Amino acid sequence: LGWAVDAQSALDPLKDMPMSASMRQVLVFERDQIMSAALERAQGPVVVGVVGAAHIPGIEEALRRGVADEEDLDRFRTIPAWTPRPWHGMATLAAGGLALGSYRSREFRRALGVSVVGLSAGSVWLLSEIRDKLRFFEESQRGIASTLQPSSMANES
């Protein structure tokens, strides 16, 4: 098991991923705090936590220095209320204009249809590229994990 944890610790898929600070805060830091608090509160002679590789360093650090207090954990668990922004109104007006234009004008409906077909084709291409990148990532993960497994572990079983 030790080699598996070491292999996963070496592979941090979110470390190099371009992410905004607020996205990293929610996806990594706040989840690390919540999971480390749950692990610390768990009772029993042995506690096992199954977490993603990106969370291992953060959870280890939180357990070392002490988990967040209940007030912070409640703040992490609370979804902020939605507040309308000025651009929401502009987006609604634009969508209304598209709907009215497509209702009133045949040329506009044709142009809109061509745009939708173009966007659909672009989406299909983008999804196929993402699928290929994920396949490459999974294969490289398997290769790295297999090279990190010590040969002595294979002899013990």
C-alpha positions as CSV (number, residue, x, y, z in Angstrom):
1,L,0.0,0.0,0.0
2,G,2.9,2.3,0.7
3,W,4.1,2.3,-2.8
4,A,0.6,3.1,-4.1
5,V,0.3,6.2,-1.8
6,D,3.8,7.3,-2.9
7,A,2.9,6.8,-6.5
8,Q,-0.3,8.8,-6.1
9,S,1.5,11.6,-4.1
10,A,3.9,12.0,-7.1
11,L,1.0,12.5,-9.4
12,D,-0.8,15.7,-8.6
13,P,-3.2,16.3,-11.6
14,L,-4.5,19.6,-10.3
15,K,-1.0,21.1,-9.5
16,D,-0.2,22.2,-13.1
17,M,-3.9,22.7,-14.2
18,P,-4.6,26.3,-15.0
19,M,-7.2,27.4,-12.4
20,S,-8.4,30.6,-11.0
21,A,-7.6,31.3,-7.4
22,S,-11.3,31.1,-6.4
23,M,-11.7,27.8,-8.2
24,R,-8.7,26.3,-6.5
25,Q,-10.0,27.6,-3.2
26,V,-13.2,25.8,-3.5
27,L,-12.1,22.6,-5.4
28,V,-8.9,22.0,-3.3
29,F,-8.4,24.0,-0.2
30,E,-11.9,24.0,1.2
31,R,-12.5,20.4,0.5
32,D,-9.2,19.5,2.1
33,Q,-10.3,21.3,5.3
34,I,-13.7,19.6,5.3
35,M,-12.2,16.1,4.7
36,S,-9.4,16.6,7.3
37,A,-12.0,17.6,9.9
38,A,-14.1,14.5,9.1
39,L,-11.0,12.3,9.4
40,E,-10.0,13.9,12.7
41,R,-13.5,13.4,14.1
42,A,-13.8,9.8,12.9
43,Q,-13.7,7.3,15.8
44,G,-12.2,3.9,15.8
45,P,-8.9,2.1,16.2
46,V,-8.2,2.6,12.4
47,V,-9.5,5.4,10.2
48,V,-9.3,5.1,6.4
49,G,-9.9,7.9,4.1
50,V,-10.1,7.5,0.3
51,V,-9.3,10.8,-1.4
52,G,-7.9,12.0,-4.7
53,A,-4.2,12.5,-5.2
54,A,-4.6,16.3,-5.3
55,H,-6.0,16.4,-1.8
56,I,-3.3,14.3,0.0
57,P,-0.8,17.1,0.6
58,G,-3.5,19.6,1.8
59,I,-5.1,17.0,4.1
60,E,-1.7,16.0,5.5
61,E,-0.9,19.7,6.2
62,A,-4.3,20.4,7.8
63,L,-4.0,17.4,10.1
64,R,-0.4,18.4,11.0
65,R,-1.2,22.0,11.9
66,G,-4.8,21.5,13.1
67,V,-8.1,21.5,11.3
68,A,-10.3,24.5,10.7
69,D,-12.8,25.5,13.4
70,E,-16.5,24.8,13.0
71,E,-17.2,28.4,12.0
72,D,-14.9,28.1,9.0
73,L,-16.2,24.6,8.1
74,D,-19.8,25.9,8.1
75,R,-18.7,28.8,5.8
76,F,-17.1,26.3,3.5
77,R,-20.2,24.2,3.4
78,T,-22.6,27.1,2.7
79,I,-23.4,28.0,-0.9
80,P,-23.5,31.8,-1.2
81,A,-26.9,33.3,-2.2
82,W,-27.2,34.3,-5.9
83,T,-27.2,38.1,-6.4
84,P,-28.1,39.5,-9.8
85,R,-25.4,41.4,-11.7
86,P,-25.8,44.0,-14.4
87,W,-24.6,41.7,-17.1
88,H,-27.4,39.3,-16.2
89,G,-29.9,41.9,-17.5
90,M,-27.8,42.5,-20.6
91,A,-27.7,38.7,-21.3
92,T,-31.5,38.5,-20.9
93,L,-32.0,41.4,-23.3
94,A,-29.6,39.8,-25.9
95,A,-31.4,36.4,-25.6
96,G,-34.7,38.2,-26.0
97,G,-33.4,40.0,-29.1
98,L,-32.3,36.7,-30.6
99,A,-35.7,35.2,-30.0
100,L,-37.5,38.2,-31.5
101,G,-35.2,38.4,-34.4
102,S,-35.6,34.7,-35.2
103,Y,-39.3,35.0,-35.0
104,R,-39.5,38.0,-37.3
105,S,-36.8,37.5,-39.9
106,R,-36.2,34.5,-42.2
107,E,-32.6,35.6,-42.9
108,F,-31.9,35.9,-39.2
109,R,-33.2,32.4,-38.6
110,R,-30.9,31.1,-41.4
111,A,-27.9,32.9,-40.0
112,L,-28.8,31.6,-36.5
113,G,-29.1,28.1,-37.8
114,V,-25.7,28.2,-39.5
115,S,-24.2,29.6,-36.3
116,V,-25.7,26.7,-34.3
117,V,-24.4,24.1,-36.7
118,G,-20.9,25.7,-36.5
119,L,-21.0,25.8,-32.7
120,S,-22.1,22.1,-32.7
121,A,-19.3,21.0,-35.0
122,G,-16.8,23.0,-32.8
123,S,-18.1,21.3,-29.7
124,V,-17.8,17.9,-31.2
125,W,-14.2,18.6,-32.1
126,L,-13.4,20.0,-28.7
127,L,-14.9,17.0,-26.9
128,S,-12.9,14.6,-29.1
129,E,-9.7,16.5,-28.2
130,I,-10.5,16.4,-24.5
131,R,-11.2,12.7,-24.7
132,D,-7.9,12.1,-26.4
133,K,-6.0,14.2,-23.8
134,L,-7.8,12.3,-21.0
135,R,-6.9,9.0,-22.6
136,F,-3.2,10.1,-22.8
137,F,-3.3,11.3,-19.2
138,E,-4.7,8.0,-17.9
139,E,-2.1,5.9,-19.9
140,S,0.7,8.1,-18.5
141,Q,-0.6,7.7,-15.0
142,R,-0.7,3.9,-15.3
143,G,2.9,4.0,-16.7
144,I,4.2,6.1,-13.9
145,A,2.4,4.1,-11.2
146,S,3.8,0.8,-12.6
147,T,7.4,2.2,-12.6
148,L,7.0,3.4,-9.0
149,Q,6.0,-0.1,-7.7
150,P,9.1,-1.6,-6.1
151,S,10.0,-5.2,-7.2
152,S,10.2,-6.2,-3.5
153,M,6.5,-5.6,-3.1
154,A,5.8,-8.1,-5.9
155,N,8.0,-10.8,-4.1
156,E,6.2,-10.4,-0.8
157,S,2.8,-11.4,-2.2
